[in-house]
């Protein structure tokens, strides 16, 4: 895999996990590119655990399906053996293209693992981890409105809070 892609995916995954409330240290987020490659290049070339992120409330494993093998029950079974009982979330980064059959299969597997193992599976496509859409300059800043601003907006558009 291209070194640029490895570093980019690493950075985007760190940002994503941090924004979801996982304890991703600043040091881990700001690793120099050369160190990211030293630590994770082999991991990206194999289908190995990429991250184990944890804090007092959440546990998560992030796996990379680097071999581009189809995501199927055997692949997920292999990954879940790594996850002990405290891990509830498993993220699988796959290279498979977005097709309705793949998406349906991923949803079915997620339901199975929720029932059998109380684990939540999330499937991400590697191509979607090449940039962080939330950092694009055309994405507006999102912030909660104050009660006064909310009342002004509702009055301006003559709408009710319940609409």
C-alpha positions in Angstrom: 0.0 0.0 0.0 1.2 3.5 -0.8 2.9 5.2 2.2 0.8 8.3 1.7 -2.4 6.3 2.0 -1.2 4.6 5.2 -0.4 7.9 6.9 -3.6 9.5 5.7 -5.8 6.6 6.8 -4.0 6.6 10.2 -4.6 10.3 10.7 -8.3 10.1 9.7 -8.9 7.1 11.9 -7.4 8.9 14.9 -9.5 12.0 14.2 -12.6 9.9 13.8 -12.0 7.9 17.0 -11.2 11.1 19.0 -14.4 12.8 17.8 -16.4 9.7 18.9 -15.1 10.1 22.4 -12.3 7.4 22.5 -9.2 8.3 24.3 -6.8 9.0 21.5 -3.8 10.8 22.9 -2.4 13.9 21.3 1.0 12.1 21.0 -0.7 9.3 19.1 -2.5 11.7 16.8 0.6 13.7 16.0 3.1 10.9 15.3 5.6 11.9 12.6 4.9 10.3 9.3 8.0 8.2 9.4 7.1 6.8 12.8 3.5 6.0 11.6 5.1 4.1 8.7 7.6 2.3 11.0 4.8 1.2 13.4 2.0 0.4 11.0 3.4 -0.4 7.6 3.4 -4.2 8.2 0.0 -4.0 9.9 -1.4 -2.4 6.7 0.1 -5.1 4.6 -1.5 -7.9 6.6 -5.0 -8.1 8.0 -4.0 -7.3 11.5 -5.4 -5.2 14.4 -4.6 -1.6 13.7 -5.8 0.1 16.8 -7.0 -0.9 20.2 -8.6 2.2 21.6 -10.0 2.2 25.1 -11.0 4.4 28.0 -13.1 3.8 31.1 -16.4 3.7 29.2 -15.6 2.4 25.7 -13.4 -0.2 24.1 -12.9 -0.5 20.4 -10.7 -2.5 18.0 -10.0 -1.2 14.5 -8.9 -3.8 11.9 -7.7 -3.3 8.4 -8.6 -5.8 5.8 -5.5 -5.1 3.8 -5.5 -8.3 1.7 -8.7 -7.2 0.0 -10.3 -10.5 0.9 -14.1 -10.5 0.9 -15.6 -9.6 4.2 -17.5 -12.7 5.2 -18.4 -14.5 8.4 -15.1 -16.4 8.5 -13.1 -13.2 8.3 -15.2 -11.5 11.0 -15.0 -14.7 13.2 -11.3 -14.5 12.9 -11.3 -10.9 14.1 -13.7 -11.4 17.0 -11.4 -13.9 18.6 -9.0 -11.0 19.2 -11.7 -9.0 21.0 -12.1 -9.8 24.6 -15.4 -9.4 26.5 -14.8 -5.8 27.3 -14.6 -4.8 23.6 -18.0 -3.9 22.3 -17.1 -2.1 19.1 -15.1 -3.5 16.2 -14.4 -1.3 13.1 -13.4 -3.1 10.0 -11.8 -1.1 7.2 -12.3 -2.9 3.9 -11.1 -2.3 0.3 -14.3 -3.7 -1.2 -16.2 -1.3 -3.4 -19.6 -0.1 -2.3 -22.2 -2.5 -3.7 -25.6 -3.2 -2.4 -24.7 -6.9 -1.8 -21.7 -6.0 0.3 -23.7 -3.5 2.3 -26.5 -6.0 2.9 -24.0 -8.6 4.0 -22.3 -6.2 6.4 -25.7 -5.3 8.0 -26.6 -9.0 8.4 -23.2 -9.7 10.0 -23.6 -6.7 12.4 -27.0 -8.0 13.5 -25.6 -11.6 14.0 -22.7 -10.3 16.1 -24.9 -8.0 18.2 -27.1 -11.0 19.1 -24.4 -13.6 19.6 -21.5 -11.6 21.1 -23.0 -8.2 22.1 -20.5 -6.6 19.7 -21.2 -3.8 17.3 -19.5 -4.1 13.9 -18.9 -1.1 11.7 -17.6 -1.4 8.2 -15.7 1.5 6.6 -14.3 1.6 3.1 -10.7 2.6 2.8 -11.4 5.0 0.0 -13.6 7.0 2.3 -10.7 7.5 4.8 -8.5 9.5 2.4 -9.9 12.8 3.7 -11.9 14.1 6.6 -15.0 15.7 5.1 -15.7 17.6 8.3 -12.4 19.6 7.8 -13.3 20.7 4.3 -13.4 24.5 4.0 -17.0 24.4 2.6 -18.4 22.6 5.7 -19.8 25.2 8.0 -19.0 25.3 11.7 -21.6 23.4 13.7 -22.6 24.7 17.0 -25.6 24.7 19.3 -27.8 27.8 19.2 -28.5 29.7 22.4 -32.2 29.7 23.5 -32.5 33.4 22.4 -31.1 32.6 18.9 -33.4 29.6 18.7 -36.4 31.8 19.5 -35.4 34.4 16.9 -35.0 31.7 14.2 -38.4 30.2 15.0 -40.0 33.6 14.9 -38.3 34.6 11.7 -39.6 31.5 9.8 -42.9 31.4 11.7 -42.4 27.8 12.8 -42.9 25.9 16.0 -40.3 24.0 18.0 -42.2 20.8 17.4 -42.1 21.0 13.6 
